Amino acid sequence: MRLAYKIGSTIAAGALLAIVFTPAAFADTTLEISGNGDNSTNTITVASSSNCEVKQTANTNVDALVFASASTGGNEASSNTGGDVSINTGTATASASVSVVGGSNTATNPCCCPCDTCEGCPNGNHSATISGNGEGSTNEITKTKSKNTRVRQRANTNVFALTGAKAKTGKNKANGNTGGNTSITTEKADATSEVVVDGGTNTLNP
């Protein structure tokens, strides 16, 4: 696409103002002031601007109450007469865990900056010509380019966790036995409580 702006007149004196706001996707632009009369004032102003705002929010809220219990205890081998008595208990294992992964944001900046050197932005061909104007004329071509980019990213992770784990093989009884052998064998009791939190992340790609 090619855009052409030209000021040309035979007015001996006067003022002419042209203001052009080019779109963010740059086109080929030709600016020309020519053939104007003596003492005339001729101006072309081209303003290119890019305004962009990116806003992202990720909120993660967790309320967790976790409890685990395991027991092989509370066994009795009491008041036996003669013979062998034994109690063998297995392993008691209890675990409680909470795992939280916070929200994440990933954004690719959609803003194209209005400049020929911006990476990823299309470049337009711009030409400006001032020629053949009368004596004492004032001629001006002005091109301005501006960019305004605002990026806001927020990741909040709030966790309230109450965990508990209980494991027991105890409180076994072997009382009042007569004769023989009495034994109580218990394996280990394991209890684990864990809270793992990975906070949120923000990523902004160019």
N, C-alpha and C positions, 0 to 999 in steps of 0.2 A: 504494500500500500504506500502511496506517495501523497504527501500533503504539500501544497504550494501556497505561499502567502506572498503577495506582491502589492507594493504601493506604487502607483504610477499616475501622475496627473499633470496638468498644465496650470494648476493654480499658482499664481505668483506668490501668494503669501497665505499661510493658514497652518492649522495644526490637525494632525490625524493620528489617532491612537488605535492600535489593534492589539488586543490581548488574546492570546491563544493558550488554552490549557490542554496540553497534549495528554492522551491517555497513558496509562501505565505501560501498556504494550506499545513500544515505540515503533513509529512508522518512519519511512523516509520523509524528511521535511526539507523543503526549499524555501528560504526566506530571501526576499529581494525588495530593495527600495531603488527605484530607477525612474528617470524621466520626469522628475518633479520640477516645478518652477523655481525661480529665484526667491530667496528669503523664505522658502517654505520650511515647515517643521514636520518631519516624518519619523514615526516611531513604530517599531514592531517589538512586542514583548511576548516571549514564549515562556510559560511557566509549567514545569513538569513536577508533579508531586506524587508521592506514594505514602498512604497512611494505612497502617495495619495494626490490629490488636489481636493477640492470641491469649486466651485465658483458659486455664485448665485447673480443675480441683479434684482431688481424690481423697475421700474420707473413709477411714476404716475404724469402726468402733466395735469392740468385742468385750462382752461380759461373760466370764466362764467360771463355773463352779464344778470341779471334777474331783471325785474321790473314789479310791479303789481299796478294797480290803480282801485279804486272803488268809485263811487259817486252816492249819491241820492240827491245832492243839486241842486241849480240853479232853484228852483221852484218859480213861481210867482202867487200871488193872489192880483191883483191890480185893482183899478178903478171899484170896485163893488159897487152897490147901493141897499141897503136893503138886508135883509136876513143875515144869518150867513155864514161865509167863513172859511174854515179850511184846513190846509195842514198837513198831517201826513206822515213822511218819515220813512222808515225802517232803519235797521242798515246797515252801510256801513263798509265792512270788506275787507282789502287787506293784503295779505301776500306774501312774497317772501323768498325762502330758497334755500340754496345750501348745499348738503351733499356729502362729498367725503370720501371714504375709500381707503387708500393707499394700494399698493400691499404688499404681504407677501411672505416670503420664509420659507419653511420647508425642512430640509435635514436630512437624516439619514447617519451618517458617514459610508461610505462603506469600510473604511480602516481596515484591520485586522492586528494587530500588531504582529510581530514575537517574541512572548514570551509565555512561558507556562502558565503564570498567567493572561494573558489578558482576560478580560471578553468577552464572545461571540466568541472567536477565538478557532478553533480546536487545541487540544493539541496533538502533536506527541510524541512518546516514543523514547528517545534518549539514546543510550548506547555507551560507548567508552571503548575499551580494548587495553592495551599495555602489551604484554607478549612474553616470549621466544625469545628475541632478544639477539644478541651476546654481548660479553664484549666490553665496551667502545663505544657502539652505543648511538646515540642521537635520541630520539623518542619524538614526540610532537603531540598532538591532540588539536586543537584550534577551539572553536565554538564561533562565534560572532553573535549578533542579534541587529538589529537597526530598528528604526521606524521614518519615516518622514511624518508628516501629516500637510497639510496647508488648512485651511478653510477660505474662504472669502465670506462674505454675506453683501449685501448692499441693503437698501430700501430707496429710495428718493421719497418724496411727495412734489410737488410744486403746489401751488394753487394761482391763481389770480382771485378774485371774486369781482364783483361790483353789489350790490343789492340795490333795492329801493322799497319802498312800500308807497302808498299814498291813503288815504281814507278821504272823505269829505261829510258832509251833509249840508254845509253852503251855503251862497250866495242866500238865499231865500228872496223873496220880497213880501211885503203886503202893498202897498201904495195907497193912494187916495180912500180908501173905505168909503162909506157913509152909516150910519145906520148898525144895526146888530153887531155881534161880529166876529172879525177876529182873527184867531189863527194859529200859525205855530208850530208844534211839531216835533222835530227831535230826533231820537235815537242816540246812541253813534256811533262814528266813530273809528274803530280800524285799526291800521296799524302795521304790524310786518315784520321785516327783520332779517334773521338769516343765519349764515354760520357755518356749523359743519364740522370739519376735523378730521379724525382719521388717524394718520400717519401709515406708513408701519411697519411691524414687522418681526423679524428674529427668527427662532427657529432651533436649532441644536440638534438632538437626538443622544445619544451615539451609 
